[in-house]
Every structure is written in C-alpha cells, then in structure tokens.
C-alpha cells in the first residue's frame, strides 16, 4: 500500500476514534498532522499514568499508534493499540486500529482476527468490513474480500474506499466489466483522491484501453500523486500508444526445432552456464524466454544444497513445455548476475513471455528486497546495497515483454548473513531474512516460495525443495491457467510442510488466460 493511501486510511481512523477529549496543548499536538510531534505529545499524556482518565489514555495510545503507522513503525503501533485494548477490550476502534497496523505490516491473518473481534462488537460497521476486505484482498482470498466489500457498500452506499477495494478485487478476478463502474463510484464519492484515478487506469490498461489509462494516470499526477509507480505507468502506456499498440502484439512465428542444449565454458570454476532452445509447438507462435539462476556455492558462508538442483530441474521443465530460449546460470557473482539480467532484458523485449527464476539467498533491508550473489560478504547492513542485486532490477528485466512477465523467487531460506551482519552507525536499517511483499506493475506476476516472515525449506539430500517439487508437478499440467497453477502450488507446499511454508504471489494480470501448457 502506498504511503499516501496509508495516511488517508489512518486519517479515517482518527475520525473513527470518537469525539476529542479536553484540548490541552499536548492533547492538540497528540492528534496533530506531524507524526513526530504527535508521538512526543501523546507520550507526555501516556507518561502521566493514573492521572489520565481511561478514555483519554486509550485515545492517546491509539493516536500515538496512528502516528507510528505514518512513520511505518508498525511494531510500536501494534504495541500501543494492544495496550489500549487491554484497558478496554470492548472498544472496537482500538481493535480496528490494531488491525490496520497489522495489515500495513503485512500480517494479514492477525489483521483479520482484529477485524473479526471489532465486527463481533459492531457487526454493522461498514468501515470495519471494508478494512477486513482489504486484508483478505492482500492475503489473496478474493471471495472473502468481495463479500466484505459488498457488505460495506450495502451498509454505506456512498463509501468510496469500499467501491475502490471491490474494483481491485474484480480486476484480479478479470471481471473488468464490473470493475470499471466500481472505480467510477469510488471517484464519484471521493473525487479528490489521486490513487482512485491510478487504480482505474490500471484496469483500463489491463483491458488494453491505453488512451483512457493514460488520461487517468495523468489525472492522478495532476492531483499530486508523486511516485515512481505512477511515472512508470504513464511512460509505459505512452510508449504503447506511440507504437500503435491496441492489444498485446502477437509474436512472429518461430519454426519448430529439435531441442538443443549448448554448454558454454564458464569464466570461473564457480560458474556454470547452459542455454536451451526448445520447440514452440505447445505455445503456438508465442516466443517465450527464461533466465534461470541457481546460487548454491556461497563463498563467504556455507553452501546451499538445492538451488543448483532446483534451477537445473526448472530449466529442463521450461524447455520441455516449449520455451523458445532457456538460459541456465549457476553460482553467479554480483557483476555476472547484473550482466545476465541486462542481456535477458533485451531478449524479453522481443518475447511474449519472460520468466526469471532465482534460487539462493535473499533478504530485505528497510523495505527493499535484494537477491544475494555468491561472492557477497555482507559484513554490515549498508553493504547490502553494494553487494546485493535489488529485486527491482529483476522486475525491470521482464518489464518489456509483450504479454507476461513472471518472476519466481525461492530466496526465503534461513539466511546466515543475518547472524553475522553488523549494524552501521545509527542503526536505522531494519534487516530480515527472506523478502517483503511488493506491488509489481503491469502484466507482471511475482511468486515467492514463502510469504514474508517465513523460511522456505531447502529439501532433503538429493531431492528438490517442496516449492520446486510442486512447480515440477503443476507447470507440466496441460490446461492449468497460471493463477490457478500457483494456488495449487501453494496448497501442495502447505500440505508438504505442515503449513510451515506458504508460497505467495503478487501482481495483477490482464484478462488473457496464461498457460505453460495450453489445453
């Protein structure tokens, strides 16, 4: 969720916390717009302890929690709202606010529990239903999300955020005919909210209606939306309009050829390379390309058992299902990872499908995701930006594909770098193993082997990881549309790991059905 949307949401929650308590200067600052000043003022109130009446104490805790959310300090926000709930467990607003903080943190199940409790007290609160709908939407449970947005709109037919949330769910369900009217209603009831125009533009773009998408993106910018996502969307549709694209362009027919695997000499013993060219019979005239990277032999920490084996298995699988070009790279240092991504981006620009698979170590630093090359030392948290490869570079490599960009990341393993990494002076960076949630733009789908906060299992000796085992089973299944495919992978991995590992996907695809093997 964008910072602007977060600020709007917490502002709505301020309005939902009830009438203001007595307005001393500290209390006015406590609910002021400056989050740092609010935290200081609210802390002064909270520190007064028993001298503050319980209702005023609860309000100060909740307002301080809202200020922490604005600063993206979700742990402190959750702690404040939890204290407020302890003072009055029957206060639904405190539960709603903690649900909001949990949702922004990415703890969707915890958020849903909080919203459930709030709704048990106030079952006809449309805002609570809408907030739970957003949690279900980000969790990927679209049916429950749709039910909550429907109920919120039934309770308040003018609730713009519920219409906007329902529109996004309908887009994810590829029901564009119903999504656009909901976007229109969201704008009608909140016409000064820039993200509403951006979201409608995303739906128009998914339909291939680039002129209307362009108009909405421009409107969002004109109203003050400042983000790289909006800028990228604007440039993307401008390029498509300039190129005369009115629908995804078909690829030139590719003659069927016998499968060939050419082993290339590696620059160092730590690097192995292979490129496979396979017949395109199962994918018709489409050109599909893939870059598969398996990093096992980490120089400055212990090796990983399965990335090389999993990468080789996946590359072979993609060749078997008809990919035009599959490039397999093993144990890459940073410079070679970047060079391979650059070369692959050029191939992706000429392809209908572009797939990047990475197995190895990954981590998140202050909200930025990085893949770890085999030569990384990562002695300090600030070294990550110099020695890691940002996930954004991987997303850029598939951005130019004609129809579908797919990034598959098995990079959520128990990371030994975290244990030895020192904090740089100031200690402001947060570092965690695995990868944080993202919001890819355009027709790009990103699949994680394990959701944020979980560790992906590497598999036993001589076996593939549970995630790769499931991919090998379902990618080769004819007639399995890609969204359903990854849901089946999720269920398979959850079952194989006793629910300790839950794969997760991010992204919104256009209305075309995508198959590795067509029906």
Secondary structure, DSSP 8 states (H G I E B T S, - for coil): --HHHHHHHHHHHHHTT-S-----HHHHHHTSS-HHHHHHHHHHHHHTGGGS-HHHHHHHHHHHHHHHHHTT-HHHHHHHHHHHHHH-TT-HHHHHHHHHHHHHHT-HHHHHHHHHHHHHH-TT-HHHHHHHHHHHHHHT-HHHHHHHHHHHHHH-TT-HHHHHHHHHHHHHTT-HHHHHHHHHHHHHH-TT-HHHHHHHHHHHHHHT-HHHHHHHHHHHHHTT---HHHHHHHHHHHHHHHTT-SS------------EEEEE--SSTT-EEEEEE---GGGTT--EEEEEEE----TTS---SSHHHHHHHHHHHHHHTT-SEEEEEES--HHHHHHHHHHHHHHHTT-SEEEEEEES-EEEETTEEEEE-TT----BGGGHHHHEEEHHHHHHHHTT-SSEEEEEEE--S--HHHHH-B--TT----EEES-------SSEEEEESS-TT------STTS--HHHHHHHHHTTSTT-BHHHHHHHHHHHHHHHTTTS---EEE----SS--BSS--
